[in-house]
């Protein structure tokens, strides 16, 4: 298929793939083709677009990125710092390409499968058809459309009815190459009564410039539960754009933990649709950035059925001349009575040049609901600083401790001890280094 994009930068991203991947599944080829057509017709978002008005993508468009065909040479000791001993399985991808030598298999309960996207498409395409490239369909989202057009590398986690996977699955995405573009795709399907936890982890082995454009789709069936831990620890020169689409059936539960530490520019889109009565979502997020970093988080909680509940807390710690953005929307549709949804945006500025744009939103079209939102932006509390200094801490020690405590509240909710230890060590190092 010849690609003729109307926007020059989109054309450059597609330049190395005039023939896009094909599958034996006709439905997937159709979705890829539609996504490619959509990408061709779209432009790179600018600050004139409402959804991107605080995030200037000009630095991204100055660099030419292309996918790689083979994983770079990486050894196990290179990624030892990112190991999660609690994980049942680890699939490792290097620059977007699967690296079997760096992956680890384990014993999974009957009814649970963790496999490469390519293998799942080959072995059971009908099982993927209701979800893959359908939950995150793209619409007017250029980067989701590009990911779907390139859809090839990634993972599928499927948990059968009433199956409980007690140990998490670790999906590790390692970046090494200059100007590489990676388009990872993850699909998580939890059938009725199933339970699982997934760690989606993006790390870098150098400070090179590259692009990660990730899409994750999560389908949670009736009375099922999924815990999704998304870690972004990319290079300080990288660009990271991700989309996660979640659907919740009756009495389903989704627990999301988003941690943003890296990338020169990052954008995290999370959209949750409550499709069944009584579904629950808990969304935690933290961004710790400094220098000239920009971290943008957009979330949508869409209550379409009665008795839905959601608790969301998003925190940012912003130092140097960094810029954090949070735009969270709670949408309660007509008929979604007895909804109970709350959203909090809490932001800590550590310098005069740091700034944050926060916009919590409620749109309610039902009359018997309980919804609340709020936002705070401030610096370290003067009284708390005075108290700690009166107990013998230096000014720097007191500031570091308060900053660490502000972020640790979110990190400590992640029920994976080794991962919490890794993240807390990182937060402490960043605070002691002045972010």
C-alpha positions in Angstrom: 0.0 0.0 0.0 1.5 3.3 -1.0 1.4 5.9 1.7 0.7 9.5 0.7 0.3 11.6 3.9 -0.9 15.2 3.6 1.2 16.4 6.5 5.0 16.3 5.8 6.0 15.1 9.2 3.4 12.3 9.2 4.9 11.3 5.8 8.4 11.2 7.3 7.2 8.9 10.1 5.7 6.5 7.5 8.6 6.8 5.1 10.2 3.5 6.0 7.0 1.5 5.7 5.3 2.0 2.3 4.2 -1.7 2.8 2.7 -2.1 6.2 2.4 -5.4 8.1 -0.3 -7.8 6.8 -2.1 -10.5 8.7 -4.2 -13.6 7.9 -7.0 -11.9 9.8 -8.9 -9.8 7.2 -10.5 -7.7 10.0 -7.1 -6.6 11.2 -5.9 -5.7 7.7 -9.0 -3.6 7.4 -8.4 -1.8 10.7 -4.8 -1.2 9.8 -5.8 0.3 6.4 -8.5 2.5 8.0 -5.9 3.7 10.5 -3.4 4.4 7.8 -6.0 6.4 5.8 -6.9 8.3 9.0 -3.2 9.1 9.7 -2.7 10.3 6.2 -5.6 12.8 6.6 -4.5 14.1 10.0 -2.0 16.8 11.0 0.3 16.9 13.9 -1.6 18.6 16.8 -0.6 22.1 17.6 -1.3 24.4 20.5 -4.3 25.7 18.5 -6.0 22.4 19.2 -7.9 22.5 22.5 -6.7 19.0 23.6 -3.1 20.1 23.0 -3.1 23.8 23.8 -0.6 23.4 26.7 1.7 21.0 24.8 3.9 22.2 21.9 5.0 19.3 19.7 7.4 21.4 17.7 10.5 19.8 19.2 9.2 16.4 18.2 8.7 17.4 14.6 12.3 18.5 14.3 13.6 15.0 14.5 13.1 12.2 12.0 12.2 8.8 13.6 12.0 5.4 12.0 11.2 1.9 13.3 14.0 -0.7 13.6 13.7 -4.2 12.4 16.0 -6.0 14.9 16.6 -5.7 18.6 20.0 -4.1 19.6 22.5 -6.1 21.6 21.5 -5.8 25.2 22.6 -8.2 28.0 20.8 -9.3 31.1 23.1 -7.2 33.4 22.1 -4.1 31.5 18.5 -4.4 32.6 19.0 -6.0 36.1 18.1 -2.7 37.8 14.6 -3.0 36.3 13.9 -6.5 37.4 10.7 -7.3 39.2 11.2 -10.6 41.1 7.5 -10.8 41.9 6.5 -11.1 38.3 5.3 -14.4 36.9 6.4 -13.6 33.3 8.5 -10.9 31.7 8.4 -10.1 28.0 11.2 -7.7 27.0 11.2 -5.5 23.9 14.3 -3.6 22.8 13.6 -0.5 20.6 10.2 -2.0 20.1 11.3 -5.4 18.9 10.9 -8.6 21.1 14.1 -9.8 22.7 13.6 -13.5 23.7 17.0 -13.7 25.5 16.0 -11.0 27.9 12.5 -12.4 28.6 11.6 -14.8 31.3 8.8 -17.4 31.3 7.1 -18.8 34.4 4.3 -21.1 35.5 0.9 -19.6 34.8 -2.4 -21.0 36.0 -4.6 -22.9 33.5 -6.7 -20.4 31.6 -4.1 -17.7 31.6 -1.9 -16.9 28.5 0.8 -14.3 28.0 2.2 -14.2 24.5 3.5 -12.0 21.7 0.9 -10.1 19.7 2.2 -11.8 16.5 1.7 -15.3 18.0 -1.8 -14.5 19.3 -2.8 -13.1 15.9 -1.6 -16.3 14.3 -3.0 -18.8 16.8 -6.3 -17.2 17.9 -7.3 -14.1 15.9 -11.0 -14.6 16.6 -10.3 -14.1 20.3 -8.6 -10.7 19.7 -11.1 -9.4 17.1 -13.6 -7.9 19.6 -10.9 -5.8 21.3 -7.7 -5.2 19.3 -7.7 -1.9 17.5 -11.3 -1.5 18.5 -11.2 -0.2 22.1 -8.6 2.3 21.0 -10.0 3.0 17.6 -8.1 6.3 17.0 -10.8 8.7 15.9 -9.0 12.0 15.4 -6.0 10.9 17.4 -3.0 10.9 15.0 -0.6 8.9 17.3 -3.2 6.1 17.9 -3.8 5.9 14.2 0.0 5.6 13.5 0.3 2.9 16.1 -2.5 0.9 14.6 -1.1 1.3 11.1 2.3 -0.1 12.4 0.6 -2.7 14.6 3.0 -5.6 14.8 5.0 -5.8 18.0 3.5 -6.1 21.4 1.9 -8.5 23.9 -1.5 -10.1 24.6 -2.6 -11.1 28.1 -5.7 -13.2 28.3 -7.2 -14.5 31.6 -10.1 -16.9 31.3 -13.3 -17.0 33.3 -12.8 -17.1 37.1 -9.0 -17.5 36.7 -6.8 -15.6 39.2 -3.2 -14.7 38.2 -1.7 -13.8 41.6 1.7 -12.6 40.3 2.0 -9.6 37.9 3.0 -9.8 34.3 6.0 -7.5 33.5 6.2 -6.0 30.0 9.6 -4.3 29.8 10.2 -1.9 26.9 13.9 -0.9 26.6 15.2 2.0 24.5 18.8 2.1 23.2 19.0 3.7 19.7 19.1 7.2 18.5 16.2 8.4 16.4 14.4 5.0 16.7 10.6 4.9 16.7 8.8 2.2 18.7 5.1 1.4 18.4 4.3 -1.2 21.1 0.7 -2.5 21.4 -0.6 -4.3 24.4 -4.0 -6.0 24.9 -5.3 -7.2 28.2 -8.5 -9.2 28.4 -9.9 -10.4 31.7 -13.0 -12.5 31.3 -15.8 -12.8 33.9 -14.5 -13.2 37.4 -10.9 -13.1 36.4 -8.1 -11.2 38.1 -4.6 -10.0 37.0 -2.0 -7.3 37.3 0.1 -5.9 34.5 3.3 -3.8 34.8 3.9 -1.8 31.6 7.4 -0.4 32.0 9.3 1.9 29.7 13.0 2.4 30.4 16.2 3.7 28.7 19.8 2.6 28.7 21.1 5.9 27.4 20.1 9.6 27.1 19.5 9.4 23.3 16.6 10.9 21.5 13.9 8.5 20.3 10.1 8.2 20.1 7.8 5.8 21.9 4.3 5.7 20.6 2.4 3.1 22.7 -1.2 2.0 22.8 -2.8 -0.3 25.4 -6.3 -1.8 25.3 -7.9 -3.3 28.4 -11.2 -5.1 28.5 -12.5 -6.0 32.0 -15.5 -8.3 31.9 -18.2 -8.7 34.6 -16.9 -9.0 38.1 -13.3 -9.1 36.8 -10.4 -7.1 38.1 -7.3 -5.6 36.4 -4.5 -3.7 38.1 -2.5 -1.7 35.5 0.9 -0.2 36.6 2.3 2.0 33.9 5.9 3.3 34.4 7.5 5.8 32.2 11.3 6.1 32.9 12.5 7.1 29.5 15.6 9.1 28.4 15.5 12.8 29.3 15.8 13.5 25.6 13.1 11.1 24.5 9.5 11.6 23.4 6.8 9.4 24.8 3.2 9.4 23.7 0.8 6.8 25.0 -2.9 5.9 24.9 -4.7 3.5 27.2 -8.4 2.6 26.5 -10.3 0.6 29.2 -13.8 -0.8 29.1 -15.6 -2.0 32.3 -18.5 -4.4 32.3 -20.9 -4.9 35.2 -19.2 -4.8 38.6 -15.8 -4.8 37.0 -12.8 -3.2 38.7 -9.8 -1.3 37.3 -6.9 0.0 39.3 -4.6 2.3 37.5 -1.2 3.5 38.6 0.7 5.9 36.2 4.2 7.0 37.1 6.0 9.6 34.9 9.6 10.3 35.5 11.3 10.5 32.2 11.1 11.9 28.6 11.8 15.4 27.4 8.1 15.5 26.3 5.5 13.0 27.4 1.8 12.7 26.9 -0.4 10.1 28.7 -4.0 9.6 27.6 -6.2 7.4 29.7 -9.9 6.8 28.7 -12.2 4.6 30.8 -15.7 3.7 29.8 -18.0 2.2 32.4 -20.2 0.0 30.2 -21.8 -2.0 33.0 -23.7 -1.1 36.2 -21.7 -1.0 39.5 -18.2 -0.8 37.9 -15.4 0.8 39.9 -12.2 2.6 38.9 -9.3 3.8 41.0 -6.8 6.0 39.2 -3.5 7.1 40.7 -1.0 9.2 38.9 2.3 11.0 39.7 4.7 13.0 37.6 8.1 14.0 38.9 9.9 16.3 36.4 12.6 18.9 36.3 14.9 20.8 33.9 12.9 21.5 30.7 10.7 18.5 30.8 7.0 18.6 29.9 4.6 15.9 31.2 1.0 16.1 30.0 -1.7 13.8 31.4 -5.2 13.6 30.0 -7.9 11.3 31.5 -11.5 10.6 30.8 -13.8 8.7 33.1 -17.0 8.1 31.2 -19.9 6.9 33.4 -22.6 5.5 31.1 -24.4 3.2 33.6 -25.8 3.5 37.1 -24.0 2.9 40.4 -20.5 3.5 39.0 -17.7 4.7 41.3 -14.3 6.3 40.6 -11.6 7.7 42.8 -8.8 9.7 41.1 -5.8 11.4 42.5 -3.1 12.9 40.3 0.0 14.5 41.7 2.9 16.4 40.1 6.2 17.5 41.5 7.7 20.1 39.2 11.3 21.6 39.5 13.6 23.7 37.4 11.8 25.1 34.4 9.6 22.1 33.8 5.9 22.2 32.8 3.2 19.7 34.0 -0.2 19.5 32.5 -3.3 17.7 33.9 -6.6 17.6 32.2 -9.1 15.2 33.8 -12.7 14.9 32.8 -15.5 13.0 34.6 -18.5 12.5 32.3 -21.8 11.3 33.8 -24.3 10.5 31.1 -28.0 10.7 31.3 -29.3 7.6 33.1 -26.1 6.9 35.0 -27.8 7.6 38.3 -26.2 7.0 41.7 -22.7 7.6 40.3 -20.1 8.5 42.9 -17.0 10.0 41.3 -14.2 12.1 42.6 -11.1 13.7 41.2 -8.2 15.5 42.8 -5.2 17.3 41.2 -2.4 18.2 43.6 0.6 20.0 42.4 3.9 20.9 44.0 6.1 23.6 42.5 9.8 23.6 43.6 11.1 26.7 41.7 9.9 30.0 40.5 10.2 28.9 36.9 8.3 25.6 37.2 4.7 25.8 36.3 1.6 23.6 35.9 -1.7 23.8 34.0 -4.4 21.8 35.7 -8.0 21.5 34.6 -10.3 19.0 36.4 -13.7 18.9 34.7 -17.1 17.5 35.5 -19.9 17.1 32.9 -23.0 15.7 34.6 -26.3 14.8 32.8 -27.9 12.8 35.6 -29.6 14.3 38.7 -28.9 11.7 41.4 -25.1 11.6 41.6 -22.3 12.4 44.0 -19.4 14.0 42.2 -16.5 16.2 43.3 -13.3 17.6 41.9 -10.5 19.9 43.1 -7.1 21.2 42.3 -4.3 22.7 44.4 -1.0 24.3 43.2 1.6 25.4 45.7 5.0 25.2 47.2 6.3 23.4 50.2 4.4 24.3 53.4 6.4 26.9 55.4 5.2 25.6 58.8 6.2 22.0 58.0 9.6 23.2 56.9 10.0 25.2 60.1 9.0 22.2 62.2 11.5 19.8 60.5 14.3 22.4 60.7 13.5 22.9 64.4 14.2 19.2 64.9 17.7 19.5 63.5 17.3 19.0 59.8 19.0 21.4 57.4 16.8 23.4 55.0 17.8 21.1 52.1 17.1 18.0 54.1 13.7 19.3 55.2 12.7 20.2 51.6 13.8 16.8 50.3 11.9 15.0 53.0 8.7 16.9 52.4 9.0 16.5 48.6 9.7 12.8 49.0 6.7 12.3 51.3 4.4 14.2 48.8 5.2 11.7 46.0 5.6 8.5 48.2 1.9 8.7 49.0 1.0 7.6 45.5 3.9 5.2 45.0 3.2 3.3 48.2 -0.2 2.3 46.9 1.5 0.0 44.2 1.2 -3.5 45.7 4.6 -4.7 44.3 7.3 -4.3 47.0 10.4 -4.5 44.8 8.9 -1.9 42.4 8.0 0.4 45.2 11.6 0.2 46.4 12.9 1.0 43.0 10.6 4.0 42.6 11.2 5.4 46.1 14.9 5.2 45.6 14.6 7.1 42.3 12.4 9.8 43.9 14.8 10.2 46.8 17.7 10.6 44.4 15.9 13.1 42.3 14.9 15.2 45.3 18.3 15.1 46.8 19.7 16.2 43.4 17.3 19.1 43.2 15.0 17.3 40.7 
